[in-house]
Amino acid sequence: MSYKLPESYASCELLPFNRTALETDFELQTPSQDPGVSGYWLLLQGTRLLLLNDSAELPHDRFPAELGDPQQGIYIGCWKNEPCRLLGISLKTELPPQVRSINILDKEPGLSLSLLSLAGLGNAVLHWEKTSRFCDNCAGSMVRISGEWGKGCSACEALHYPRIHPCIIVLVRRDNQLLLVRQPSWPAGRYSLVAGFVEFGENLEQTVARELYEETGIRVTNIRYQGSQSWPFPSQLMTGFTADYSSGELNIQKEELEAGDWFTIDNLPELPPKRSIARWLIDMAVAPAGKPVE
């Protein structure tokens, strides 16, 4: 069975990768809570979810031995009331014929909203596992803290917890125009919104103002928070804002962006997939004009 993602989201809380998308099917637990009985396997090879050819569901109980050692699996909680364990598969591993891979960053991956979001969560967990093997303070080996996702250093006893990085993303409006930009790594013709990481000493609104001025040369006013989205690629929290143009001429920072321009709401370029908060912000801006965004 192939699924199609929703055409619109009434709230950004309902977007893929947010916990709401998982509530009916998944309960997050810690590795120390592993009940030790068989269950589902969440198998990820980079941003690709691995499924058996004859099923749209996660592999249950066993999986092809060619993929890796099940003893390396990490218990992450209950999927559809059964244990779910996560295993990262090396990018060098050749997939056996009975296994197919689905890129969870595809525009339409053909996965249910909850399964897509579970795969995203798994990607963030694997990133934490990869980056938390050794202590930042002394390079000692790290061990799990029972009942938590944090880890402690076996040498200096420092405690470390998963690092979620706050970012802003902002839609700027000037009358009936929207400010859109593109990075060279994006698909040809696709435009999106200015985004960036929070720096030392900034609140979110200050990050909005700074990133816009640095990347486009414009200044804004009336900065308003609209909502947020977990973005587990690998560990961001995207905080969405809208703002009104105040002053300045467009001057694109070529170190960060390839292009940028003002687009009227009835003549927009190719936009990000609807699963992203960038697209949600754009759709919310255009919807009052009565024009659906294709």
Helices and strands as residue ranges (DSSP letters): G 12-14, G 19-22, E 26-28, G 31-33, E 40-45, E 48-52, G 65-67, G 70-72, E 74-79, E 82-88, E 99-103, H 113-131, E 142-144, E 151-153, E 159-160, E 165-174, E 177-182, E 194-197, H 204-216, E 219-231, E 236-247, E 259-264, H 277-286, G 287-289
